[in-house]
Amino acid sequence: MKTLKIGLLNLSNALSYPITETIDFLQRHSIQVSVSQHLYDPLASPKEKADVFNTWIKEDTFDYICDVSGGDLANTTLPYLDLAAYKNSRTIFMGYSDVTCVLNALLPYKETILYQIRNHGNEKELLDFLFHKNEDLIKYSDRLVGGNVRCFLKLAGTPYFPDVHGCHLFLESYSDQQERIESYFAQLAEMAFLSRSIG
């Protein structure tokens, strides 16, 4: 079996609990794991967190860089990410929830994956995907945009908002109330987004 190398980092909030179970699971299957020094550091600046991403991308030895964070802070790292370096690397970035804004900002350069590796659940399914035995996880491409609706809307009015013409739209929200979801869709409608993105 091919040896994989995976980097675990946080472009959003620092983790408040250890993810040793995820790291142990990956290492048990002979996956080489690197962990950001800022993973549990709530005082790390957006630039410091982005620098880990940039260093790993330019190193170009990682198969995947997986953001294991969530919360509110991912968009603060966007000005510091080397998006062009991502295009030129072999590494694929994956994340979920608040990291939606980063996934979509990277899309013009190369595909990304909507997935939270620390919630791996079905271990066989994850391993099959990582080793390219199935393609069941959601891959973002130039034909698919979206993610967490709240975090997707963080890109509105910024240079990172994706070109949605002719794209398929995937939106999710795990914990928001009906009224909040309704307000998100109202904002999308007021942006004339829905009429431009129906695919």
C-alpha angles and dihedrals in degrees: 000000000000116000113240130203119210130182121207117204144148122235089167128044122341114260116257096200134041121264095203090132091061093045092048091049092053094045092048087062093051094257114148110230130199119188126204115245088226097056094109099023113108090185096059111119123234089251093052091052092045091049090063090054092047094048093050093045092051091045085060096196096110123097091197137009107203123197107213096183137092138176127085113313108076095099090057089069096053097092090055100047117105097228095174091054088056090058092054097047130084090224121110119212122219133182144133144218111009089014087070088097092057093045091055094043089056094047098089087060104041142330122289132193128236103218141116106220095194089064091055096147100166102051096190091051092052094047092047089053096046090050092045097249092128137014100210099125117091111264117195114220137160087285099051127056137164135057125169104018096217092051094041088058090058086077094058110121093010130108088247096066105117125244098253100184108134093354129137112243124220117183130172139173123187105190111013123118123244093255092053092049089050090053092050092053090046089056091049090050092048089053088054084237098135094053090052099045106046106124 
